[in-house]
């Protein structure tokens, strides 16, 4: 219950962006929404890397890893940028119910059934299941 806000924010963003009445062009998506996310992400990455290097006495290799990766809680910004990038592809699905149901069935298959089935096969042959986090 304490991790309620991020999934709800993603659902609200999806409800707004996938609404057929919402005016969303590629130009508006890139110039207004994605540009803001990318600029704020880069600025905060530089701030955190500078803080890590100067205040904590970090080495340049670790700072470079932070610049390439993401600094702790900034994972959300690349994730929401990726969702915004697939929004124009998902909008036609949201307009047609039958196509949406087919997409949800396929996504359920590949996101849950396929990994679960592979883990069951591994267990059947005496191998440990694949680890989700490393």
N, C-alpha and C positions, 0 to 999 in steps of 0.2 A: 504493500500500500504506500510505502514511502517513496517509491520510484514511479509515481503516478504521472508526473508532469510531462516527461519527454514523450511517452507514447501518445498522450492526449494532444500535445502540441503538434505532433506529426499528423494525427488524425484530423485535427482542425485545419492544418495547412492543406492536407489532401482534399478535404471537403470543399475548401475555398478554391483551390487551384483546379480541381477536376470538375467543378460546376460548369456546365455548358454555357450558362449565362455570364460567367466571368470572362471578361475580355483579356485574352492572353495571347500575344503574338511572340514569335521567336525574338524579335527585336526588344520588346518590353521585358521578356524573360531575362535576356542577357544584359541589357543596359540598366535595368532597374534592380532586379532581384539578385542575379548572380554576381554582378559587379560589387554590390554592397557586401555580400558574403565573402567574396575573395579578398577584397581590400581589408575588411576587418580581420579576417583570419591571418593575413600576412602581417598586419600591424601588430596583432597580439603575439604572433609567433616571434617577431623580432623583439618585442618588449620582454617576453619571457626568456628568450635566449640571451639577451643582453643582461638581464637580471641574473640569470644562472652563471654567466661568464664572469661578470664583474663583482656581484655581491657574494656569490658562493665560491668563487675561484675555480670554476669548472674549466675543463680542457676543451680545446677546439674540436676534437673528434666528437665529444658528446654534444656540443652545441650544434655541430653539423647534423648529427642524428636527429636532434630536436627539429631542426629546420626542415629536414626531409620528411620526418614523421609528423607527429602531432604531440603537443605538450599537454598531457593529462586530459583535462576537461575540454579541450578544444576539439575533440573527436566529433562533436556535434556539427560543427560548421561544414566540414567536407561531406558529412553524411547528408545534411539537408541540401547542399549544393548538388549532390548526386541525385537526390529525389527530385529536385527542380529540373535537372537535365532530362530525366525520364518522363516528366509530366506531359510534354507534348505527345509522347508515344502512348501514354495511358489514357489521354483524354478521349480518343475515339472508342476505347474499351468501355469507358464509363458511360458513354451515350447509348450504347447498345447492350441491353440486358443479357442476351444470349452469349454474346462475345465476352462480356464481363464474367459470366458464370464459367465459361470455358477457361478463361485466364486464371480464375481463382482455383479451379480444379487442377490445372497444370502446376500452378505455384504451390499448392498444397502437396501435390505429388513430389515435386522436386525439393521442397523445403523440409518435408517431414517424413513422408512415406519412404522415399528412396534412401535417405541416411539411416532411418530405423531398420529398414530391410537389410541394408549392408551390414549394420551392426549385428543383427540376428544371424546372418550368414557367418560372420566372423566368430561369433560365440559358438555356433554349431560346429565349426572346425577347430575349436579350442584356442582361438586367438582372442586377445583382449579387444574390446570395441575401440573405435577411433576416439581420441580425446577431442572435445570441442574447443578447449582453450590451451593449445600448445602441447 
